[in-house]
Structure formats: C-alpha cells, structure tokens
Amino acid sequence: MTTVAAPALPTENAVEDALMRSIRIPPRPSLLVDLQRELAAPDPSPRQIARIIANDVGMSGALLKLANSPFFGAARKAKSVEQAINFLGINQCAALLTGLLARQAIDGKDADLSAFWEISARRAQALVFTSRKLRVAPPDIAHTFGLFCDIGVPLLMNRFADYTDTYERACNDPHGVFTAIEDERYSTNHAAIGCLLARNWGLSPDVSWAILHHHDYRVLEDAATDDAIRSLVALSLLAEKGIQRLHNHSTSYEWEKGGASACRHLGLTEDETEDLLDELNETFHTER
C-alpha cells in the first residue's frame, strides 16, 4: 500500500501556534512505545507482544473482549492474549490495544465521555467491517482511523468551556464544513488536533492524514490525494451513515455533504450502498 509522509500541521501565525501548544496532547503511553518497538523488529514475536500486554491486566481483559467480537470474524474464541494475537494477527491486535490506550489516556475532566467512546467504538467496528467487505484498506489501519478520527473532540472540550456548543452547532449545520465552524471560533479544529496526536503517538501516516482530512470531502474527488487516504475518508462516511441508522436518525448531514463522492470513490451503486449498510446494521445488532 502506498503511503505518504505525515503532514506538518500549518500554523498561520504565532497566535495560532501558541494556541496549538496550549492544548494538552497526552504523551505516547509507555506500553504503546514497548509495543511499537517490538512491532518494528525484523521478526515480531507474538509471545513477546503478549508478555508486554499481560503487564496490564485490565488491558488484557479488554483486548480479549474486543478480539472475540463478531466484527473481527475470528473462527474461534481466544482464551488468552497470545491466542488473540495468533487468531487476529499482530497488526490488528496492536490496533485494538492502541484504541484502549487512547481511552485510558484521555479524560474529560467534568464531562462524561462514555457516549463519545461508544460512538468511536461503533465507527471503528464499521470501518473494519466495510474495509473487509470492500477490500480497500487494511482492517487494522481502518480500525485505528475509526477510533482516532474524532480524538481531538475531548481535547478541545478540555481546552474550551464552550466547545460542546460549537460541536453541536457543527453537527447540526446542513451546509457548512464541520471543521470550518470550529476554525471560525478557535483558530483550530478537532481534525488538526487529532492529526497531531496521531503523529505524536507514532500512528500510521495514512491514519494521521485521513484524520486531518476526514471532514474535507473535496479530497474524495482529488486524484492528487493518496488513494489510501481517500478510501479511509470514504469509509468514515459509510460508518457515519450506518451509526445514524442504528440510532434511527433519518438524516445524516455529513452523509448528505459527502456521501455521493464517497460512493463514487468506492465504486458503489445506490443499491450496493443500501445492501452494505443493511449488513452493517445487522452486525451492529448482533454485537448488542
């Protein structure tokens, strides 16, 4: 798969640069550092990776629960972390663990983030499902992107007392670009902050680029943008539509803004899109 280098985030002036520095980006967890070091070895050892994960009992249990989810399609149930790694593969287990570490590292101060993490998990599941069905992105990359594409939201909630109002305004704007509404008020947005965190955590360049552009649907029609990035953005729109359907919401403004472009990029007809969304919805209900 072709990848591009992670972008340097542009800052137009010193004020914007200072603002970016004022938003606390959680440092890369030490467990993730150890995991990435092993993954970078010439021949990564599933046993060694299992030992790294086993140092955190909570992580081990959560990883097993996720690995045995129907979204990951394992033919057998894993009874140990090492079995989960062998069944699903090193990269997929690393993606699952990275998401768990993100949830552990980011708190919402006085805000309850349970709904945010639930939607993030659903999005990640949907991206794994659709990436496998359409064979347009590695499932582990799709999963990581799904979890991290909105990771800037709780960071901006912690920085700005009125961010929840801005977020609601952006969610309910049928025409405006989501991140432009944030930029207007804060001179930054959750996509830029999320990209910065992804880079600091050593995630795939495809993930950091896709996070940066996941509300900029112009990239779906831009042949100069790497195909891997465009595919992730397109899959995120399918996931958005699927989540809205799960919650019985008839309208998805983001889908209305970019859904047609996403389907064109993915080569999906209207009927094929509906069939895929129906399958996704069935899988969501199986998970419940």
C-alpha positions as CSV (number, residue, x, y, z in Angstrom):
1,M,0.0,0.0,0.0
2,T,1.3,3.4,-1.0
3,T,1.6,5.8,1.9
4,V,2.6,9.4,2.1
5,A,4.5,11.3,4.8
6,A,2.6,12.7,7.7
7,P,1.9,16.4,7.1
8,A,3.4,19.2,9.1
9,L,0.4,21.0,10.6
10,P,0.3,24.5,9.2
11,T,0.2,27.4,11.5
12,E,-0.6,30.8,10.0
13,N,0.8,32.9,12.8
14,A,2.4,32.9,16.2
15,V,-1.0,33.3,17.9
16,E,-2.3,30.1,16.3
17,D,1.0,28.3,17.1
18,A,0.7,29.2,20.7
19,L,-2.9,28.0,20.8
20,M,-1.9,24.6,19.4
21,R,0.7,24.3,22.2
22,S,-1.8,25.3,24.8
23,I,-4.0,22.2,24.0
24,R,-2.7,19.3,26.0
25,I,-1.8,16.3,23.8
26,P,-1.4,13.2,26.0
27,P,2.1,11.7,25.7
28,R,2.5,8.4,24.0
29,P,1.8,5.6,26.6
30,S,4.9,3.6,27.6
31,L,3.0,0.4,26.8
32,L,2.5,1.6,23.3
33,V,6.2,2.5,23.0
34,D,7.1,-1.0,24.0
35,L,4.6,-2.5,21.6
36,Q,5.7,-0.4,18.7
37,R,9.4,-1.3,19.4
38,E,8.5,-5.0,19.2
39,L,6.4,-4.4,16.0
40,A,9.4,-2.7,14.4
41,A,11.6,-5.7,15.0
42,P,12.6,-7.8,11.9
43,D,10.5,-10.7,13.2
44,P,8.0,-9.5,15.8
45,S,7.2,-12.2,18.3
46,P,3.5,-12.8,19.3
47,R,4.7,-14.3,22.6
48,Q,6.7,-11.2,23.4
49,I,3.8,-8.9,22.5
50,A,1.6,-11.0,24.7
51,R,4.0,-10.5,27.6
52,I,4.0,-6.7,27.1
53,I,0.2,-6.7,27.1
54,A,0.0,-9.0,30.1
55,N,1.7,-6.4,32.2
56,D,-1.7,-4.6,32.3
57,V,-4.4,-7.0,33.5
58,G,-7.2,-4.5,32.5
59,M,-5.8,-4.2,29.0
60,S,-5.5,-7.9,28.6
61,G,-9.2,-8.5,29.5
62,A,-10.4,-5.6,27.4
63,L,-8.3,-6.8,24.4
64,L,-9.7,-10.3,24.7
65,K,-13.3,-9.0,24.8
66,L,-12.7,-6.9,21.6
67,A,-10.9,-9.7,19.8
68,N,-13.8,-12.1,20.4
69,S,-16.3,-9.5,18.9
70,P,-18.1,-10.7,15.8
71,F,-16.7,-7.7,13.9
72,F,-13.3,-9.3,13.8
73,G,-14.5,-12.5,12.4
74,A,-12.3,-14.9,14.4
75,A,-13.4,-18.5,13.7
76,R,-12.6,-19.5,17.3
77,K,-12.8,-17.7,20.6
78,A,-9.5,-16.6,22.0
79,K,-8.9,-17.7,25.6
80,S,-5.6,-15.8,26.1
81,V,-3.9,-12.7,24.7
82,E,-1.4,-14.8,22.8
83,Q,-4.3,-16.8,21.2
84,A,-6.0,-13.5,20.2
85,I,-2.7,-12.3,18.6
86,N,-2.4,-15.6,16.7
87,F,-6.1,-15.6,15.6
88,L,-6.3,-12.0,14.5
89,G,-2.7,-11.1,13.6
90,I,-0.2,-8.8,15.3
91,N,-1.3,-5.7,13.5
92,Q,-5.0,-6.0,14.3
93,C,-4.3,-6.7,18.0
94,A,-1.9,-3.7,18.1
95,A,-4.7,-1.5,16.6
96,L,-7.2,-2.7,19.3
97,L,-4.7,-2.1,22.1
98,T,-3.9,1.4,20.8
99,G,-7.5,2.3,20.9
100,L,-7.8,1.0,24.5
101,L,-4.7,3.1,25.5
102,A,-6.3,6.2,24.0
103,R,-9.4,5.8,26.1
104,Q,-7.2,5.3,29.2
105,A,-5.0,8.4,28.4
106,I,-7.8,10.9,27.6
107,D,-10.2,12.1,30.3
108,G,-13.0,14.5,30.0
109,K,-12.4,16.3,33.3
110,D,-16.0,17.1,34.3
111,A,-17.5,15.8,31.0
112,D,-18.9,12.3,30.7
113,L,-17.1,10.8,27.6
114,S,-19.0,7.5,27.6
115,A,-21.2,8.4,24.6
116,F,-18.1,9.7,22.8
117,W,-16.2,6.4,23.3
118,E,-19.3,4.4,22.3
119,I,-19.6,6.2,19.0
120,S,-15.8,5.9,18.4
121,A,-16.0,2.2,19.0
122,R,-19.0,1.8,16.7
123,R,-17.2,3.8,14.0
124,A,-14.1,1.6,14.3
125,Q,-16.2,-1.5,14.1
126,A,-18.0,-0.2,11.0
127,L,-14.7,0.7,9.3
128,V,-13.3,-2.8,10.0
129,F,-16.5,-4.3,8.6
130,T,-16.6,-2.2,5.4
131,S,-12.9,-2.3,4.8
132,R,-13.1,-6.1,4.8
133,K,-16.2,-6.2,2.6
134,L,-14.8,-3.8,0.0
135,R,-11.1,-4.7,0.4
136,V,-10.0,-1.1,0.1
137,A,-7.9,-0.7,3.3
138,P,-6.1,-3.0,5.8
139,P,-8.6,-3.6,8.7
140,D,-6.1,-2.6,11.4
141,I,-5.5,0.7,9.7
142,A,-9.2,1.2,9.3
143,H,-9.9,0.4,12.9
144,T,-7.2,2.8,14.2
145,F,-8.5,5.6,12.0
146,G,-12.1,4.9,13.1
147,L,-11.1,5.3,16.8
148,F,-8.9,8.3,16.3
149,C,-10.6,10.4,13.7
150,D,-12.5,12.4,16.4
151,I,-9.9,12.1,19.1
152,G,-9.4,15.9,19.0
153,V,-13.0,16.4,20.3
154,P,-12.4,15.6,24.0
155,L,-9.1,17.5,23.9
156,L,-10.9,20.6,22.7
157,M,-13.6,20.1,25.3
158,N,-10.9,20.2,27.9
159,R,-9.5,23.4,26.4
160,F,-12.6,25.4,25.7
161,A,-15.6,25.7,28.1
162,D,-18.0,26.4,25.2
163,Y,-16.7,23.7,22.8
164,T,-19.7,21.4,23.4
165,D,-22.0,24.2,22.0
166,T,-19.7,24.6,19.0
167,Y,-19.6,20.9,18.4
168,E,-23.4,20.7,18.4
169,R,-23.6,23.6,16.0
170,A,-21.3,22.0,13.6
171,C,-23.1,18.6,13.9
172,N,-26.4,20.3,13.0
173,D,-25.2,22.5,10.2
174,P,-26.6,21.1,6.9
175,H,-24.2,23.0,4.7
176,G,-21.1,24.3,6.4
177,V,-17.8,22.4,6.6
178,F,-17.6,20.9,10.2
179,T,-14.0,22.0,10.8
180,A,-14.6,25.5,9.3
181,I,-17.1,26.1,12.1
182,E,-14.5,25.2,14.7
183,D,-11.8,27.2,13.0
184,E,-14.0,30.3,13.0
185,R,-14.3,30.2,16.8
186,Y,-11.0,28.7,17.9
187,S,-8.5,29.0,15.0
188,T,-8.1,25.3,15.1
189,N,-10.3,22.2,14.8
190,H,-10.6,18.6,16.1
191,A,-9.2,17.2,12.9
192,A,-5.9,19.1,13.2
193,I,-5.6,18.3,16.9
194,G,-6.3,14.6,16.2
195,C,-3.7,14.5,13.5
196,L,-1.2,16.0,15.8
197,L,-1.9,13.3,18.5
198,A,-1.7,10.6,15.9
199,R,1.7,11.8,14.8
200,N,2.9,12.1,18.3
201,W,1.8,8.6,19.1
202,G,3.6,7.2,16.1
203,L,0.5,6.0,14.2
204,S,0.5,5.2,10.5
205,P,0.9,8.3,8.2
206,D,-2.2,7.1,6.4
207,V,-4.1,7.5,9.7
208,S,-2.8,10.9,10.5
209,W,-3.5,12.3,7.0
210,A,-7.0,10.8,7.0
211,I,-7.8,12.3,10.4
212,L,-6.7,15.7,9.1
213,H,-9.0,15.5,6.0
214,H,-11.9,13.5,7.3
215,H,-14.3,16.4,7.0
216,D,-12.8,17.8,3.8
217,Y,-14.8,15.8,1.2
218,R,-13.1,17.6,-1.7
219,V,-10.2,15.1,-1.3
220,L,-12.6,12.3,-2.5
221,E,-12.5,13.9,-5.9
222,D,-8.9,14.8,-5.8
223,A,-6.7,12.4,-7.8
224,A,-3.6,14.0,-6.3
225,T,-4.6,12.8,-2.8
226,D,-3.3,9.3,-2.0
227,D,-5.9,6.6,-2.7
228,A,-5.4,5.1,0.8
229,I,-6.4,8.4,2.4
230,R,-9.4,8.9,0.2
231,S,-10.6,5.4,0.9
232,L,-10.4,5.9,4.7
233,V,-12.4,9.2,4.4
234,A,-15.0,7.5,2.2
235,L,-15.3,4.6,4.6
236,S,-15.8,7.0,7.5
237,L,-18.8,8.5,5.7
238,L,-20.3,5.0,5.3
239,A,-19.7,4.4,9.1
240,E,-21.4,7.8,9.9
241,K,-24.4,6.8,7.9
242,G,-24.5,3.4,9.5
243,I,-24.3,4.8,13.0
244,Q,-27.1,7.3,12.3
245,R,-29.3,4.4,11.0
246,L,-28.5,2.3,14.1
247,H,-29.9,5.2,16.2
248,N,-32.9,5.6,14.0
249,H,-31.8,9.0,12.7
250,S,-33.2,9.6,9.2
251,T,-30.9,12.5,8.5
252,S,-27.1,12.4,8.4
253,Y,-25.8,15.8,7.4
254,E,-22.2,14.6,6.8
255,W,-23.5,11.9,4.5
256,E,-25.5,14.5,2.6
257,K,-22.4,16.6,2.2
258,G,-20.0,13.8,1.1
259,G,-21.9,10.5,0.6
260,A,-22.2,10.7,-3.1
261,S,-18.5,11.4,-3.5
262,A,-17.7,8.5,-1.1
263,C,-19.8,6.1,-3.1
264,R,-18.2,7.2,-6.4
265,H,-14.7,6.7,-4.9
266,L,-15.6,3.2,-3.6
267,G,-17.4,2.2,-6.8
268,L,-20.7,1.6,-5.1
269,T,-24.1,1.9,-6.7
270,E,-27.0,3.2,-4.7
271,D,-28.4,-0.4,-4.3
272,E,-25.0,-1.7,-3.3
273,T,-24.6,1.0,-0.7
274,E,-28.0,0.2,0.8
275,D,-27.2,-3.5,0.9
276,L,-23.9,-2.8,2.6
277,L,-25.5,-0.6,5.2
278,D,-28.2,-3.2,5.9
279,E,-25.4,-5.8,6.5
280,L,-23.6,-3.4,8.8
281,N,-26.8,-2.7,10.7
282,E,-27.4,-6.5,11.2
283,T,-23.8,-6.8,12.5
284,F,-24.3,-3.9,14.9
285,H,-27.4,-5.7,16.3
286,T,-25.5,-9.0,16.6
287,E,-22.9,-7.1,18.7
288,R,-25.5,-5.8,21.0
